[in-house]
Each structure stands twice: as structure tokens, then as C-alpha cells.
């Protein structure tokens, strides 16, 4: 694992909210806004952007923790900017604070944790019979 980032470094991920990002349960649209579960996916992706540059060829990152405080709606068609900020790196674990905004409005805040493991170790964890 390459230690190329430090506390305060940021990655930015932008996306346009689509219908697929809305709360749809059993085929029924519940609310036409950015769903918390879609925020979770995008929060993890925004912090993973660090690991894409940090990992060696024999390594892969896995999520260890996720928290989200959903504060305001974002509507289909709006652009959301998600900013991941390195809080700290402890050994092979990366902790990021995350903020999602549309225009000047905060949509959500939270935190992610990811850990870098060798692909061999992940294979053993994910395939316990091997």
C-alpha cells in the first residue's frame, strides 16, 4: 500500500441524480429524491477513490464502516458534489469524513472506513472452503 495521502487531502465525486438513485421498494417509487442507500453507495465510492491510487497490484480495499446523516433532499436531475476528506490513515485503514452538497445546500454528512488487504487474504475470507 502506497502512503501518498495525508490528513486533509480530498477527493471529489460529482453525479447527476437519476431515478435509479431514488427510494424504490418492490418496484414502487417511494420518494423522487436521492435515497439514503444511494448516498451510502456513493459515499463509499468517493472514499475508494483514494484507494484506487494507494493499492498495490496484489491488494484490494474493503469497507469497514459507514455512517450517514441525511439532512436535506436532492432531486432527480440535480448535480451532487460528494467530497471525501482523509481524517486519518492508521496502518492499512483509511477513515474519511464525507459531505454531499447540491448547489449551496448540504444533503448529507458522514464517515467511511476502508481497509486494504491482500487479494489472497480476501480470497480466503470470501471463500472459506478453499
N, C-alpha and C positions, 0 to 999 in steps of 0.2 A: 504494500500500500504506500502510495506516494503521499507524503505530508506536505502538500503545496498550498494549503489554505490555513487561515488563522481566524481567530475570533473577530467578528465584524464583517468578514467577507460575505458577499451577497451573490445570489443567482436570481434572475427574473424570468418568469414564465408567463406569457400572455396567451389568452384564449378568448374566443367569442362563445358565449353561452348558446348552446343549441338545445333543442327539445330533448335530446338524449341525456342531457345533464340535469333534467328536471326529475322530481319525485314521481315515478310511475310505478305503481304497485298492482300486480295482477292485470297488467295491460291498461290500467286506468290512470290518467293523469290526475295527480292529487293537487299540485300547485304548479303554475307555469313559471317557476323560479329555480335558480341554481340550488340543487339539493345538497344537503349536508354530506351524503355519501359520495357525491361527485366532488365536493370540496376535499374530502378525505383522499380520494384518488389523486387529485391534483396537488394537494399539499405534499403527499409522498413523492410525486414526480418532481416537484420543484426542489426538494432537498436531495433527491437522487442525482440531480444534475451535477452536484459536487462529486459524487462517487464515480460518475462516468469518466471524470478526469483523474481521479485518485486511484482507481483499481488497476492492479497488475493483471496480466493475461490469465493467470490462474486463480483469480479472485472474483467474487460477486457479493453485492450488498443485499442485506435483508432488513426488513423493517422490524424494529423492536418496540416502538411506542408511537402513539399518535393521540393528540388532544386537539379539539376544535371548539371554539366558542363562536357560534354562528350569530352575528349581530344585526344583519340587515340583508334584505333580498337583493339579488341580481337577476335581471330579467333576460329572457331569450333575446339574443341579438346584441346585448351589451358586451363590451370588452372588459375582461377582468385581468388585472395585473396581480400576480402572486409573487411575493418577494420572500425568499428563504435567506435567513441570516445565520451564519455559524455562531452558535453560543459557545460551544467548546468541542474539542476533539480529545477524547480520552482513550488512548491506545488505538483500538480499531473501531471505536464507536463515535459517531458523529451526531451531535444534538443541534437542531436548528429551530429558531423561532420563525414563525410564518405569519405573513399578513396578506390578506386578499382585499383588493380595492377595485372599485369601478368609479371612474372619474375621481372625485374627491371624497367618496364615501367608503368607509371601511365595511367590508362584507363579513369578514371573519378573521380571527386570530387563532394562533395555536402553536403547537410544538410537534416536531417529529424526532424520532430516534432511528438510526440505522447503524448496522454493524457490518463490517467487512469480514467475510470468511473465505477460506479457500473453496474452490468449486468441489474439491474432493470431500471436504468436510460436509458441505451442503448436500452432496450426493448421498453420503452416509446418513445424514439426518432425514432426508426426504425419502430414502429407500432403505428402511431399516432391515429388510430381508436380504439385502445384498451384502 
